[in-house]
């Protein structure tokens, strides 16, 4: 059984980007601005993270 601990969304609004992270357990939300350069690198970052975590990427949650 899976339990969601955090949920994240990357939102584009008015030409800018915001990362919205919900802590499901504590029922809190944090929002931070994200530069476009970081958004552009996100697929590469996720690929590197998946390769370092190994079996976690095979669960299909990415």
Long-range contacts (C-beta under 8 A, 24 or more apart in sequence): 10-34, 10-39, 10-42
